[in-house]
Amino acid sequence: MPERIMPGLGLRAFYDPGQRNWGTSLSEDLRLVSALVQARATSRTAVLPATGTAGQIAIVPATAGVNANALALWDQSPAGAAAWVYLTPEEGWQIWIADEARHVQFTAGAWVEVPRPGVVRIRTLTATAHTLEPIDLGSILETTGSSAVTVTIPAEATAAFEIGALINVTQVGAGIATVAAAPGVSLNGVTGGLVALDGQWSGVALVKRGADAWVIQGALVGAVA
């Protein structure tokens, strides 16, 4: 029977005995299943120790120079000795992080927190310009500096947020926060429009209501223009 790739994890199956060195392939696939079914990792920020513990799974810190964001398993290496074995994450993988007591998901090349009911992620904006990106979805973006900040809603061709996407912006610092729509994007019906928030500690909600169409509601200094 010809070998084929199964749906889901992409495991190899239905090959003839001896095909593609099947014993090694099968072992690699079983290791993948063992690691990802009810997956849990000790940490995603701690530096990997030189020697792990039997069965340990961790995520290599994003700041690591080698294997950043990979899933690291302390297991038997191809050479037969105990060693770290690395799995390259794929979009959508979810892992429970023990030292944070939360789930994270691999999204757009990074491990991000999975939203929990009643808990909203807060992202601090330190630059004077920020273009919305997928990681902002469901977050509160806080502008904290004394300089003016512009938050730009990108065109759908740049970042394809789903209809119904919600992102909040709060001006925590003294610098005026302005929300601007990129060319071709409408904000409250105004194409390429912009509007400032109504001072420190004011906030707004941004909701995508259609293709390149967003609504802004909250404490605004005036109408979108």
C-alpha positions, -999 to 999 in steps of 0.1 A, spaced: 0 0 0 15 34 -9 28 56 19 7 87 25 6 116 49 -24 116 73 -45 146 81 -39 167 112 -3 163 124 9 150 91 21 116 103 33 90 78 13 58 75 2 29 53 36 21 40 49 -14 33 73 -31 57 108 -19 51 97 11 31 115 44 40 132 27 69 98 24 85 110 16 120 127 50 124 99 69 107 73 53 130 93 61 161 96 98 151 58 100 145 50 83 179 73 108 196 54 137 179 21 123 190 34 118 226 46 154 227 15 171 212 -15 152 226 -23 172 257 9 191 252 26 208 282 59 225 286 78 235 317 86 270 304 89 292 273 113 317 289 138 297 309 171 288 293 173 251 285 196 233 310 225 213 295 208 182 308 170 178 310 149 154 329 133 123 315 102 132 295 108 170 299 93 193 273 101 230 271 99 258 245 132 274 235 130 311 245 123 334 216 156 353 224 177 322 219 202 323 191 195 287 180 162 268 177 143 299 190 106 290 197 112 253 190 96 226 211 125 209 229 121 173 241 146 156 264 147 122 247 170 98 229 189 114 200 194 96 167 228 86 180 212 68 209 223 91 238 199 113 258 198 148 244 174 176 234 154 169 203 138 199 186 104 201 169 97 230 146 63 245 156 35 249 131 8 276 130 -19 269 155 -1 245 179 -12 250 215 9 242 245 2 245 283 30 264 300 35 251 335 54 281 351 27 305 337 -3 283 342 -17 293 308 -20 280 272 0 296 244 -5 293 207 20 295 179 7 324 157 26 343 130 60 330 141 56 336 179 40 319 210 12 341 222 -12 337 251 -45 321 243 -73 345 255 -91 334 286 -127 343 295 -127 376 314 -89 382 310 -76 406 284 -40 408 273 -24 443 277 3 454 252 24 485 259 32 507 229 65 526 234 71 538 198 54 568 183 38 548 155 22 513 155 4 494 128 -21 468 140 -9 433 137 -25 398 143 -10 396 178 -30 427 188 -63 408 184 -84 409 215 -58 431 234 -58 465 250 -30 486 235 -17 511 260 2 542 248 24 553 278 48 579 265 47 617 266 50 620 227 21 617 204 13 582 191 -4 571 159 -21 537 158 -28 527 121 -54 503 109 -38 485 80 -55 475 47 -68 440 45 -42 430 20 -15 438 47 -32 421 77 -64 402 71 -82 405 104 -115 386 106 -148 405 106 -157 410 142 -121 415 153 -119 437 184 -89 457 196 -89 483 223 -66 514 226 -61 533 259 -40 565 262 -22 561 295 6 586 289 3 624 282 11 619 245 -20 622 224 -30 589 208 -45 590 173 -61 562 154 -57 564 116 -70 543 88 -46 534 61 -54 544 25 -84 524 13 -96 516 48 -127 532 62 -131 543 98 -167 551 108 -174 554 71 -145 578 63 -119 564 40 -84 570 53 -99 589 82 -83 596 116 -93 607 150 -76 615 183 -85 601 217 -99 625 243 -69 629 265 -50 609 291 -68 578 304 -94 578 276 -100 547 256 -116 534 224 -127 501 209 -119 492 173 -141 466 156 -138 453 121 -173 453 105 -164 444 69 -137 442 43 -114 473 50 -142 488 71 -137 495 108 -158 512 136 -143 532 164 -163 539 195 -153 555 228 -138 587 242 -129 607 210 -119 643 207 -144 646 178 -157 630 147 -135 609 124 -122 631 96 
